Amino acid sequence: MTTESLSSTWSPRWAITDTITIARRNLLALIRVPTALVFAIIQPIMFVILFRYVFGGAIRLPQGEYVNYLIPGILVQTTIFGAVGTAIGLAEDLQRGLIERFRALPMARMAVLGGRTLADVARNILIIIVITIVGFAVGFRPTGSVIAYLGAALLMLVFAYCLSWGFAFIGLVAPNSEAAQAITFPLIFPITFASSIFVPIASMPSWLQGFATYQPVSQVTDAVRGLMNDQPHGASTWTGLAWALGILMVLAPLAVRRYRQVA
Amino acid sequence: MPSEYAVEVDQVVRVFSKGAVRALDGVSLRVGTGQVFGLLGPNGSGKTTMVRILSTILKPSEGSARVAGFDVVRQSQQVRQRIGLAGQFATVDENLTGFENLRMIGRLNHLSAKESTTRARSLLHDFDLDEAANRLAKTFSGGMRRRLDLAAALVARPPILFLDEPTTGLDPQSRQDLWAIIEGLVEGGTTVLLTTQYLDEADRLAQQLVVLDHGKIIAQGTSAELKSQLGATVLVLTLHSTADAQRTGELVADLSDRVVRVEGMVVELNVECGPSSAADALRRVDAQGIVVAGLALREPSLDDVFLTLTGHRVADDVALAQPTGATRREHA
């Protein structure tokens, strides 16, 4: 190799290979760090079991089986929780000086954030497959078509991807990985639990219903559940997508700007 | 564009905390191609800031710097293609194996997959890390991490290498090993800019030295030139009382052309010829009936350089620098 052979400053080809290299590295870390794996795979399975067999009996639905209500919800919750890993991982990379090392390399600058969020997508695909299988094992019988099921999976992936950029911003702002964790949980809990993920919003107190109905996670959950179970779900697919793009358009530039500042 | 100098720094200023801290305060230097250049100074003197600017991680607040003839701000990508960076924090990816770390850096340097693999294997071998190739970096010892970090800096065969305190915190054997590796690189024609807190390290590796204090250059020259400013050896006399030490200080004052330091029961002075000055000092003290408790000759340390050049010790300097909060970020 000569230095001249790579003197081009930027090319789309390198941007893509660099992003894949970083994504690969983040996926390897997921396999290597036991806590990350437990967080990603074991925890949602425990949620399935907990709500299917422990809490589920006490939750009344206007119609249909609770397990068919639950599994789409768990899928949405799990893909969203995954974004927390982005915040913590980026904060950790910053803390350890890895981002600095990347900065001194001739790689595409955006590959660090692009690779991180791409790894999230790959992980989420795996999680959707695992939870779908677990769901079937505990009695989940979606009545929608396979195409609709894949459409629902795609909607979740898009929403989680956009959210990853938002959480990337948090990871870059946080002084360390513990702080990143401390900032993300108070954000993620209300939007997942005060939503239609686990229980119908009609069962919540009226002061909470307004927030719970219109917040993005409920919109996405309603769309995913509607698609999987072949039920009417209004405009929720489009509202969910609009939220996703809105989050991406506001927070991705913030994350990119912050990345340029800190790194 | 080839340049006579591998590194050219002109009047670089870098401020932190909105100007409250001047980590670098008008530094200019030239590093010739193929040279080993040492930046010597205590924590908080601005060494790491300089390395971060030269490796395009930080932008200078004022002034300019060129590496291999390319401007570190306007032509940062060209600079990155020609440099390697390794440092005291050994920033390797803990969740990857030794091999995976090097291969990843190869890929990010835009080597082909095949070449990245070959290069990773041969570097692991060169750095005596064969057995650790398939172990996660988090299980590595400090010395192994440092070697892996240095190997990562060399993956793309950069003509210019920045080493930020390459041996800080290493055991003596690992230090020797790392020094030998660096010397090997220099023989191969690599230009090396290294920062260090240790005079012996600068002495062994660097042909040209700059001493930094509070972001300013306070001395420069070859190691020999700096030492001649200091006196080649430090004579240390330990007495039985502070009163004896005071008197001894006066008795031996003219053996050194520098200020004699008396601290407690210890007298220190820089001398040109250790053994003859020691014999001389003992005769004078003995003639006055003072009993010497201990005598030692040692190489001048960075502490001596600082005491001589600035009138304050390295430790004072660190204590002064830290409350400002500038050093944490600088070394992060």
HADDOCK unambig.tbl for C-alpha pairs under 7 A between the chains (distance, minus, plus):
assign (segid A and resid 3 and name CA) (segid B and resid 81 and name CA) 6.73 0.50 0.50
assign (segid A and resid 7 and name CA) (segid B and resid 78 and name CA) 6.69 0.50 0.50
assign (segid A and resid 9 and name CA) (segid B and resid 77 and name CA) 6.07 0.50 0.50
assign (segid A and resid 18 and name CA) (segid B and resid 108 and name CA) 5.94 0.50 0.50
assign (segid A and resid 21 and name CA) (segid B and resid 104 and name CA) 6.76 0.50 0.50
assign (segid A and resid 29 and name CA) (segid B and resid 95 and name CA) 5.25 0.50 0.50
assign (segid A and resid 29 and name CA) (segid B and resid 96 and name CA) 6.99 0.50 0.50
assign (segid A and resid 32 and name CA) (segid B and resid 95 and name CA) 6.10 0.50 0.50
assign (segid A and resid 96 and name CA) (segid B and resid 91 and name CA) 6.44 0.50 0.50
assign (segid A and resid 97 and name CA) (segid B and resid 91 and name CA) 5.79 0.50 0.50
assign (segid A and resid 97 and name CA) (segid B and resid 332 and name CA) 6.69 0.50 0.50
assign (segid A and resid 98 and name CA) (segid B and resid 91 and name CA) 5.56 0.50 0.50
assign (segid A and resid 98 and name CA) (segid B and resid 92 and name CA) 6.95 0.50 0.50
assign (segid A and resid 100 and name CA) (segid B and resid 57 and name CA) 6.49 0.50 0.50
assign (segid A and resid 101 and name CA) (segid B and resid 91 and name CA) 6.98 0.50 0.50
assign (segid A and resid 103 and name CA) (segid B and resid 57 and name CA) 5.91 0.50 0.50
assign (segid A and resid 104 and name CA) (segid B and resid 55 and name CA) 5.65 0.50 0.50
assign (segid A and resid 104 and name CA) (segid B and resid 56 and name CA) 6.13 0.50 0.50
assign (segid A and resid 104 and name CA) (segid B and resid 57 and name CA) 6.12 0.50 0.50
assign (segid A and resid 104 and name CA) (segid B and resid 80 and name CA) 5.71 0.50 0.50
assign (segid A and resid 105 and name CA) (segid B and resid 80 and name CA) 5.36 0.50 0.50
assign (segid A and resid 105 and name CA) (segid B and resid 108 and name CA) 6.90 0.50 0.50
assign (segid A and resid 105 and name CA) (segid B and resid 109 and name CA) 6.35 0.50 0.50
assign (segid A and resid 106 and name CA) (segid B and resid 77 and name CA) 5.72 0.50 0.50
assign (segid A and resid 106 and name CA) (segid B and resid 80 and name CA) 4.98 0.50 0.50
assign (segid A and resid 106 and name CA) (segid B and resid 81 and name CA) 5.46 0.50 0.50
assign (segid A and resid 106 and name CA) (segid B and resid 109 and name CA) 5.81 0.50 0.50
assign (segid A and resid 107 and name CA) (segid B and resid 108 and name CA) 5.29 0.50 0.50
assign (segid A and resid 107 and name CA) (segid B and resid 109 and name CA) 6.27 0.50 0.50
assign (segid A and resid 263 and name CA) (segid B and resid 57 and name CA) 6.74 0.50 0.50
